[in-house]
Amino acid sequence: MALLATFNAAFAAAPLVALPFEKDVGVSSARPDPVGAGAIEIAAPRQCMGGRASPRAVVVRAADFGFSETNDNNVVAINAALAEAKRIGASRVELAPGTYRCFHGDNCKVGQTYFAINSNITIEGFTDFTFDGKGAELVFRRPPRYPIEPSWDHDGSGANFVIRNCRRVRIGNMVCDWDWRAMPLATCAKVAATHVDDADNTSYIDYELLGCGERHPYYGKIFPFQRTQPMTEDFRRFVRGPQIWHGTYEGEMGCKTLWLSPTRVRVYPFVEDPGRINWQGPNKREFSPKLNRSIVRQHKVGETYRIAHAYYGKGCFTLVSNEDFELHDIEIPSCFGHAVYVGGTQKNWRIRNMTVAPRDLRHPISSSADTIHFVRSHGNAIIDNLTVKLEQDDAINVHDRFTVAKK
C-alpha cells in the first residue's frame, strides 16, 4: 500500500531504533530501507467536450429539490438532487451556504434489525462528477441502530455520506457536524464525590456535568456511559489517570447511572443495569463488583474527565471501491464514529485540507472513533494537510485486511 501523509496535529516523536537483522542459514537478509510511496496520479473529472449544450454541463442545485434551512431532514433533498443528476447525466450537484439540519428519528424494522430510513446521503456509481457543498454546514442526527453492531463487523453503512463505486469524482467545500443540543457525543465532567462500599455493586462516582447549561440534554433519560478519559481542567488535552471503558459498539449504554439533578449524575462503574442495551459479548463480562470498587477508589474529587456517550458506529464519510477520487476542503467539528471509513477496492484517491477538531471545547470530541479507518483498500492514498484533535481513538488506523471470517 502506498500512503503519503502530511499532518497539522502534533505527534510525539519516538526515539530512533535500528531494525534487527534476520538471518537464515547464515545469509543476512536485512530489511530494506523505506523508499517512499512514489508518485501517485489521481485523474480529475473529465470536462464535457464540444461547443454545444450538453447534460454534462448542467448544474443540479439541491435547493430546487427542497434543500432548505427550514427543512429538518435535508438528506431527502440532497438524495433527490443526486438522483436527478444521475438521470440526466449532469456533472455537478451544488448545495448552498447556510446551516442545514439532516435529522432523522424514525426507524424501520427488517427482521430483528432497525435501520434509519433514508439516513444516508448516497453517492454511488457516478463518473466524472463533482459534489460542491458551497460552504454549507450540514448538522446530522439520528438514533443508534439496534441490535448493536460489533465494531469488528462494522461496515460503514450507517455513515452520513456513503460513497461507492465512483470514478473521477470530487466532493468538498462543506462542514459536517453533529447535533449536540439533542444527542451529545460526549460531556465535560468534574468528579464531585466518590463512595466506596463493602456491599457489592454499590460504589459510585458523582460527576458534575460542565458546559451543558442548566440542563443536560440526557436529563430524565438514560445517560449513555461508554468511556471516560482524564483531561486537563481546560479540556484541551488528555492526562494520565484512571479510565472507565464499557465497549466500542454503536448504541452501547454502559453501566448503571442515576440522575441527581439536571447537571449531576451518579455513576456505578461496571455495574449492570438490566434496563440498558449492551452488547452480549466480551463487554458484558466486565460487569464486576471487584472492578466497581477498585475503579471508584482510583478517582479523586476535583478531577476532570471527558465522558463519551458514543464510540463506533455510523461515521461521517464511508468510501468503498472508488477510484481517482478526492475529498477536499472539509471540516468535521464532530461525528458519531469514524470521520472517514475506507473499504472495498478504494484506490488512487486523496484527502486534501481536512480538519477534524471541535470548534467549542464544550463539545470535547471530534470523531468518536478512529478519524481515518482503513478496513480494506487497493492503496495509493494521499492524505494532504490533515488536522486532527480530540478524537477518541486512532488518528489513522490502516488495517487493509483481506477479510473477516465468522466461526
ABEGO torsion letter per residue (X at the ends): XBBBBBBABBBBBBBBBBBBBBBBGGBBBBBBBBAEAEBBBBBBBBBBBEABBBAAABBBBAAAAGBBAABABAAAAAAAAAAAAAAAGBABBBBBBEBBBBBBABBBBBEABBBBBGABBBBBGBBGBBBBAGGBBBBBBBBBBOBBBBAAABAGAABABBBBGBBGBBBBGBBBBBBAAABBABBBBBBABBBBBABBGABBBBBBBBGAEABBAABGBBBBBABBBBBBAAGABBBBEBBBBAEABBGBAEBBBBBABAABBBBBBGBBBAABBBBBBAAAAABBAAAAAAAAAABBBGBBBBBBABBBEEEABBBBGBBGBBBBGBBBABBBEBABBBBEABBGBBBBGBBBBBABAABABBBABBABBBABBAEGBBBBGBBBBGBABBABBBAGBABBBBX
